[in-house]
Amino acid sequence: MDFHDTDTQTHVSSPKSLNEPIKLDIEHAVVEDDPRIWSNIKKNVVLFMISGASVISGLCVNIQNPANAQIQQQLHTSSGDISLSLSLFILVQGQFPLIWSAISEIKGRKTVYLFSLVLFTLGSVIVAISRTIGLMIGMRILQSIGASAVITIGAATLADIYEPHERGTMMGVYYSAPLLGPSLGPIIGGALTQGLGWRAVFWFLVILGGIIFLAFLFLFKDTFRNERSMTYQNVLKRRLQEQPSSGAKNDLRIISEKELQVNVEGQTSSNDIEAQPTVIPASAIRNARLSIADVNPFPPYLSIISRKNNIAILIASGLIFAFSFSIAYTCARTLSMHYDYDALNTGLVLLAYGIGSIAGSMLGGRWSDRTLARLKAANGGISFPEMRLESTKVAMAGLPLSVIGYAWVCQERVNVAAIWIYASTLAYIVDANAGRSSTAVATNGSFRGLFAFVAAEIAVPLQDSIGDGGLYTLWAGLMVIVDCIILLVLYKGRKWREASVERENQKLDGK
């Protein structure tokens, strides 16, 4: 989609001449209390809250690691069961956001935040009092379901309140918070386990979940606007079509015919539009009420993965996340086995990786926005999402080399390149799927979770058989493939996306 001057909040829809009215883009449908024009202070409060909440997704994966020996001894279980509790947590955390995303596109972001935090806190309480490994694994899954919502819906919330040209920077700032979790987890978990026992780890998560819940209950104002949600509008149209009353049919006729139109001088035409021929006016949907029964995550999910540009960037994103997870997981094992580091010292070493990740996320996000602005200016004020991926070239060469360096030196390095690229790909997947931001991020999370689950299952056997040098040389090769995939999307993605939009438009016109 072409982002013209975002201050005008307009979008060109291939007019035949400059004098024709221009269709309003779904990203900029007129709404009451527009989150895009909130004050910077109000936006920063939202950014701070969702960033702080997103820490739990990374924290509660690794915070258990220092306590595993105690858990295994006191619950009379095996290392395989302990490993299962971790890998299932990761798998569920990646897949369940598809449900949260669909709910947030019907009932709003705040409802999802509050309900998911309740589940996370409840799961943490039961884990803390568990007497069997079966109950613990089950409640860790409940924890995972609750923790999975924030990081996905958080990115969608940023899309609600920031214009596309700002999102790279804000995504970088936002995503730096959960990157602290894997580094802080072993430190906090190690200190609590050594001082108070393994159950204190999960009581800590109970307190953290309760504080975050209260913050969202009293301080967070919902940013979701159903006029800007393609998922909401498609469900509403389907509901009206199914109702036989003349009133419903009249509402559907209004939706089909009434389009918000504005005259904008000096705009140029473009075919780079999203597959949404009509933006439903606020007046037509103000009295509509959709319920949880209308939630269906599969159509939006299929619409995301049906596009070549999306599936390519999702694979690249999944591999980067799997690598980041694998290096933290196997580094802790290497330091323990070969360097005799205890849990606390291991956590302090991993903090270096966390600092590097935060630096990469923030620098990569900011550079992504600057690159987009520069290319937009050079292109006569017209931009498209693929321009953002140009920013990843800076980090591409350094990523495989840094992985190989770690592999054969086997010391923790500050690795900026991987997260630099990840921040840009996350912003791209949001920009390239207007009106489907939460679904796009949830789909990204699904790929992340699946890839990380596989990485967790194969990391130890590979590390034992070919060593750190062989394992991370293999990862370096995969990072070269990631670079190639991103370059492919950079140069071919716009063509693929426009073809998908045209195909979706034809399908909509045929209904």
C-alpha positions in Angstrom: 0.0 0.0 0.0 1.2 3.5 -0.8 1.6 5.8 2.2 1.3 9.3 1.0 1.8 12.3 3.3 0.4 10.7 6.4 -0.7 14.0 7.9 -3.5 14.2 5.3 -4.8 10.8 6.3 -5.8 9.9 2.8 -5.0 7.2 0.3 -5.2 7.0 -3.4 -7.3 4.3 -4.9 -6.3 4.3 -8.6 -8.4 7.3 -9.8 -8.6 7.7 -13.5 -7.9 11.4 -13.2 -6.7 13.8 -10.5 -10.2 15.4 -10.3 -11.9 12.2 -9.2 -12.7 11.7 -5.5 -10.2 9.6 -3.7 -11.2 6.7 -1.5 -10.2 6.8 2.1 -7.8 4.1 3.2 -8.9 1.7 6.0 -5.8 2.7 7.9 -7.1 6.3 8.1 -10.8 5.9 8.3 -12.3 8.7 10.3 -12.9 7.6 13.9 -13.9 9.2 17.2 -11.1 9.9 19.6 -8.5 9.0 17.0 -5.5 7.3 18.8 -3.2 8.6 16.1 -3.7 12.2 17.3 -3.4 11.6 21.0 -0.7 13.6 22.7 2.8 12.3 22.8 2.5 11.9 26.6 -0.5 9.7 26.3 1.1 7.6 23.5 4.2 7.2 25.6 2.2 5.9 28.5 0.6 3.3 26.3 4.1 2.4 24.9 5.5 2.1 28.4 2.6 -0.1 29.6 2.7 -2.6 26.7 6.5 -2.7 26.8 6.5 -3.4 30.5 3.8 -6.1 30.1 5.6 -7.7 27.2 8.6 -8.5 29.4 6.6 -11.4 30.9 6.6 -13.3 27.6 10.4 -13.6 27.6 10.9 -13.7 31.3 8.7 -16.6 32.2 10.3 -18.9 29.6 13.8 -18.7 31.1 13.1 -17.8 34.7 12.4 -21.5 35.4 15.8 -22.7 34.2 17.8 -22.1 37.4 15.1 -23.9 39.4 14.9 -27.0 37.2 17.2 -29.2 39.4 15.1 -28.4 42.5 11.9 -29.0 40.6 13.1 -32.3 39.3 14.1 -33.4 42.8 11.1 -32.2 44.8 8.5 -33.3 42.2 10.2 -36.7 41.6 10.3 -36.2 37.9 12.7 -36.6 35.0 14.7 -34.1 32.9 12.5 -35.1 29.9 9.4 -33.8 31.7 11.2 -30.6 32.7 12.2 -30.1 29.0 8.6 -30.8 28.0 7.3 -28.1 30.3 9.6 -25.6 28.5 9.1 -26.7 25.0 5.3 -26.8 25.3 5.3 -23.4 26.8 7.1 -22.0 23.7 4.8 -23.9 21.3 1.6 -22.7 22.9 2.9 -19.2 23.3 3.4 -19.0 19.5 0.1 -20.5 18.4 -2.5 -19.1 20.8 -2.1 -15.4 19.8 -4.1 -16.3 16.7 -7.1 -16.6 19.1 -6.2 -13.5 21.0 -5.8 -11.5 17.8 -9.3 -12.6 16.5 -10.9 -11.6 19.9 -9.1 -8.2 19.9 -10.5 -7.4 16.4 -14.0 -8.0 17.7 -14.0 -6.9 21.4 -11.0 -4.6 21.5 -7.5 -4.7 22.9 -8.2 -3.9 26.5 -10.5 -6.9 27.0 -7.8 -9.2 25.7 -5.1 -7.6 27.9 -7.2 -8.0 31.1 -8.5 -11.5 30.5 -5.1 -12.9 29.4 -3.3 -11.4 32.4 -5.9 -13.0 34.7 -5.1 -16.4 33.0 -1.3 -15.8 33.4 -1.6 -14.9 37.1 -3.9 -17.8 37.8 -1.6 -20.2 36.1 1.3 -18.8 38.1 -0.5 -19.3 41.4 -1.3 -23.0 40.6 2.3 -23.7 39.4 3.6 -22.2 42.7 1.5 -24.7 44.7 1.8 -27.7 42.4 2.7 -31.1 43.9 2.9 -33.1 40.6 4.7 -32.5 37.4 1.6 -33.1 35.4 -0.3 -30.2 37.1 2.8 -28.0 36.7 3.0 -28.7 33.0 -0.7 -28.0 32.5 -0.5 -24.7 34.4 2.6 -23.7 32.6 0.6 -24.0 29.4 -2.1 -21.8 31.0 0.6 -19.3 31.9 1.8 -19.5 28.3 -1.7 -18.8 27.0 -1.9 -15.7 29.2 1.6 -14.4 28.5 1.2 -14.9 24.7 -1.4 -12.1 24.3 0.6 -9.1 25.3 3.5 -9.3 22.8 1.1 -9.9 19.9 -1.6 -7.4 20.8 1.0 -4.9 21.9 2.4 -4.6 18.4 -1.2 -4.2 17.1 -1.7 -1.4 19.7 1.3 0.4 18.3 -0.2 0.1 14.8 -3.4 1.7 16.3 -1.6 4.8 17.6 1.3 5.4 15.3 1.5 6.2 11.6 3.5 3.9 9.3 6.5 6.2 9.1 6.8 6.1 12.9 6.3 2.4 13.5 9.9 1.2 12.9 11.3 3.3 15.7 8.4 2.4 18.1 8.5 -1.3 17.2 12.2 -1.2 18.1 11.6 0.5 21.4 8.7 -1.9 22.2 10.4 -5.1 21.2 13.5 -4.2 23.3 11.5 -4.9 26.4 10.7 -8.6 25.9 14.3 -9.1 24.8 15.3 -8.3 28.4 13.3 -11.3 29.6 15.6 -14.1 28.5 18.5 -12.2 30.1 16.9 -11.2 33.3 15.0 -14.5 33.8 18.1 -16.6 34.8 19.3 -13.8 37.1 16.0 -13.4 38.9 15.3 -17.1 38.9 18.7 -18.0 40.2 18.6 -15.5 43.0 15.0 -16.6 44.1 15.8 -20.3 43.8 19.0 -20.0 45.8 17.4 -17.8 48.5 13.8 -19.0 48.8 13.4 -22.1 46.7 11.8 -22.8 43.3 8.3 -21.9 44.3 9.4 -18.3 45.0 10.1 -18.0 41.3 6.4 -18.4 40.4 5.1 -16.3 43.3 7.3 -13.6 41.8 5.4 -14.0 38.5 2.1 -13.9 40.4 3.0 -10.5 41.9 4.2 -9.2 38.5 1.1 -10.4 36.8 -1.1 -8.7 39.4 0.7 -5.4 39.1 0.4 -5.4 35.3 -3.3 -6.3 35.5 -4.1 -3.4 37.8 -2.1 -1.0 35.6 -4.1 -2.0 32.5 -7.4 -2.0 34.4 -7.0 1.6 35.7 -4.6 3.3 33.3 -5.0 1.8 29.8 -7.5 3.3 27.3 -8.4 1.0 24.5 -6.8 2.0 21.2 -8.9 -0.3 18.9 -11.3 1.3 16.5 -13.5 -1.2 14.6 -13.7 1.2 11.6 -10.0 0.4 11.0 -10.3 -3.3 11.3 -10.7 -5.3 8.1 -11.5 -8.4 10.2 -14.3 -6.6 12.0 -15.8 -5.2 8.9 -15.8 -8.5 7.0 -17.5 -10.2 10.0 -20.1 -7.4 10.1 -20.9 -7.7 6.4 -21.3 -11.4 6.7 -23.7 -10.9 9.7 -25.8 -8.4 7.8 -25.9 -10.7 4.8 -27.2 -13.5 6.9 -30.0 -11.5 8.4 -33.2 -11.6 6.3 -34.8 -8.4 7.6 -35.2 -5.5 5.3 -33.5 -3.3 7.9 -30.3 -5.4 7.8 -30.4 -5.4 4.0 -30.7 -1.6 4.0 -27.7 -1.4 6.4 -25.8 -3.6 4.0 -26.7 -1.4 1.1 -25.5 1.6 3.0 -22.2 -0.2 3.7 -21.8 -1.2 0.1 -22.6 2.2 -1.3 -21.5 4.8 1.2 -17.8 5.6 1.0 -15.9 8.3 2.8 -14.4 10.4 0.1 -12.1 13.4 0.2 -10.6 15.6 -2.4 -6.8 15.9 -2.2 -4.8 18.1 -4.6 -1.6 17.0 -6.1 -2.0 13.3 -5.4 -0.7 10.8 -8.0 -2.4 7.6 -8.8 -1.2 4.1 -7.7 -2.4 0.6 -8.0 -0.7 -0.4 -4.8 -3.9 -0.6 -2.7 -5.2 -3.1 -0.2 -8.1 -5.5 -0.9 -10.9 -3.5 0.8 -13.0 -1.7 -1.7 -15.2 0.0 0.9 -14.3 1.5 4.2 -17.5 1.1 6.4 -18.5 4.6 7.7 -18.8 5.0 11.5 -22.5 5.9 11.0 -23.2 2.5 9.5 -21.6 0.4 12.2 -22.2 2.5 15.3 -25.1 0.4 16.4 -23.6 -2.9 15.4 -22.6 -5.2 18.2 -20.5 -8.3 17.5 -19.9 -11.0 20.1 -17.4 -13.7 20.9 -19.5 -16.0 18.8 -18.3 -14.0 15.8 -14.6 -14.8 16.5 -13.0 -17.0 13.9 -9.2 -16.7 13.6 -8.9 -18.9 10.5 -10.1 -16.6 7.7 -7.8 -13.7 8.7 -4.9 -16.2 9.3 -5.4 -17.8 5.9 -5.6 -14.3 4.2 -2.1 -13.5 5.7 -0.3 -16.7 4.7 -1.9 -16.8 1.2 0.4 -13.9 0.2 3.9 -14.8 -1.1 5.5 -11.8 0.4 4.0 -12.6 3.8 5.0 -16.3 3.9 8.5 -15.4 2.8 9.1 -12.8 5.5 7.4 -15.0 8.1 9.9 -17.8 7.5 12.8 -15.4 7.8 11.4 -13.9 11.0 10.8 -17.4 12.4 14.4 -18.5 11.7 15.8 -15.3 13.3 13.7 -15.9 16.5 14.6 -19.6 16.6 18.3 -18.6 16.4 17.9 -16.0 19.2 16.2 -18.5 21.4 18.7 -21.3 20.6 21.7 -19.2 21.4 20.4 -18.2 24.8 19.4 -21.8 25.6 22.6 -23.5 24.5 24.9 -20.8 25.8 23.6 -21.4 29.4 24.2 -25.1 28.9 27.8 -24.6 27.6 28.7 -22.2 30.4 27.4 -24.6 33.0 29.1 -27.7 31.5 32.4 -26.4 30.3 33.0 -23.2 32.3 31.4 -24.3 35.7 29.3 -21.2 35.8 26.4 -21.2 38.4 22.9 -19.9 37.5 23.6 -16.4 38.6 26.8 -16.0 36.7 25.3 -17.5 33.6 22.5 -15.0 33.8 25.0 -12.1 34.0 26.7 -13.4 30.9 23.4 -13.7 29.1 22.7 -10.1 30.1 25.3 -9.1 27.5 23.3 -10.8 24.8 20.2 -9.0 26.1 21.9 -5.6 26.0 23.0 -6.3 22.4 19.5 -7.4 21.4 18.0 -4.2 22.9 20.6 -2.1 21.1 19.8 -3.9 17.8 16.1 -3.5 18.3 16.2 0.2 19.0 18.9 1.1 16.4 17.3 -1.2 13.8 13.8 0.3 14.3 15.1 3.8 14.0 17.2 3.1 11.0 14.2 1.4 9.4 12.1 4.6 9.7 15.0 6.8 8.4 15.5 4.5 5.4 11.8 4.6 4.6 11.7 8.4 4.9 14.8 8.7 2.6 13.4 6.4 -0.1 10.0 8.0 0.1 11.5 11.5 -0.5 13.5 10.1 -3.4 10.4 8.5 -4.9 8.4 11.8 -5.0 6.7 11.4 -1.6 5.3 7.9 -2.4 6.3 4.9 -0.3 5.5 1.2 -0.1 6.2 -1.3 2.7 9.0 -3.1 0.9 11.1 0.1 1.1 11.5 -0.6 4.8 13.5 -3.8 4.2 16.3 -1.8 2.5 17.4 -0.9 6.1 18.3 -4.6 6.8 21.2 -4.6 4.3 23.4 -2.8 6.9 23.1 -5.8 9.3 23.1 -8.7 6.8 26.8 -9.1 6.4 27.5 -9.0 10.1 24.9 -11.6 11.1 26.4 -14.8 9.7 29.9 -13.6 10.6 29.0 -12.9 14.2 27.3 -16.3 14.5 30.4 -18.1 13.2 32.6 -16.0 15.5 30.5 -17.1 18.5 30.5 -20.7 17.3 34.3 -21.1 17.4 35.3 -18.7 20.2 32.3 -19.8 22.3 32.1 -16.6 24.3 29.0 -14.5 24.5 29.2 -11.5 22.2 26.9 -8.5 21.9 25.0 -9.5 18.8 23.1 -6.5 17.3 22.6 -7.8 13.8 19.9 -10.5 14.3 17.5 -8.2 16.3 18.3 -5.3 14.0 16.9 -7.3 11.1 14.0 -8.7 13.2 12.7 -5.2 14.2 12.5 -4.2 10.5 10.7 -7.4 9.4 8.2 -7.0 12.3 7.4 -3.4 11.2 7.2 -4.6 7.6 4.6 -7.3 8.3 2.4 -4.7 10.0 2.8 -2.2 7.2 2.1 -4.7 4.5 -1.2 -5.9 6.0 -3.3 -2.8 6.5 -6.4 -3.4 8.6 -5.0 -6.8 9.7 -2.2 -5.7 12.0 -3.0 -7.9 15.0 -3.5 -10.9 12.7 -0.3 -10.3 10.9 1.7 -10.1 14.2 -0.2 -13.2 15.6 0.8 -15.1 12.4 4.3 -14.0 12.9 4.1 -15.3 16.5 2.8 -18.6 15.2 5.8 -19.0 13.0 8.1 -17.9 15.7 6.7 -20.3 18.2 6.8 -23.3 15.8 10.4 -22.5 14.7 11.6 -22.0 18.4 9.9 -25.2 19.4 11.8 -27.1 16.8 15.0 -25.3 17.8 14.5 -26.2 21.4 13.9 -29.9 20.6 17.0 -30.3 18.3 19.5 -27.9 20.0 20.8 -30.3 22.7 21.2 -33.4 20.4 23.0 -31.2 17.8 25.2 -29.6 20.4 26.2 -32.9 21.9 26.9 -34.5 18.5 28.7 -31.7 16.5 29.5 -29.2 19.3 29.0 -25.5 19.5 31.2 -24.9 16.5 29.2 -27.1 14.2 25.9 -26.1 15.6 26.4 -22.4 15.1 28.1 -22.8 11.8 24.9 -24.5 10.7 23.0 -21.5 12.1 25.2 -19.1 10.2 24.3 -20.9 7.0 20.6 -20.5 7.9 21.2 -16.8 8.6 22.6 -16.5 5.0 19.3 -18.0 3.8 17.4 -15.5 5.9 19.4 -12.7 4.2 18.5 -14.1 0.8 14.8 -14.4 1.7 14.6 -10.8 2.9 16.4 -9.5 -0.3 13.8 -11.5 -2.3 10.9 -9.8 -0.6 12.7 -6.5 -1.0 12.9 -6.8 -4.7 9.9 -9.0 -5.5 7.5 -8.4 -2.5 5.7 -5.5 -4.0 4.8 -7.4 -7.2 3.6 -10.4 -5.2 1.6 -8.2 -2.8 -0.1 -6.3 -5.6 -1.0 -9.6 -7.4 -2.5 -10.8 -4.1 -4.5 -7.6 -3.6 -5.8 -7.9 -7.2 -6.9 -11.5 -6.6 -8.6 -10.6 -3.3 -10.3 -7.6 -5.0 -11.7 -9.9 -7.7 -12.9 -12.3 -5.1 -14.7 -9.5 -3.2 -16.2 -8.1 -6.4 -17.6 -11.6 -7.3 -19.5 -11.8 -4.1 
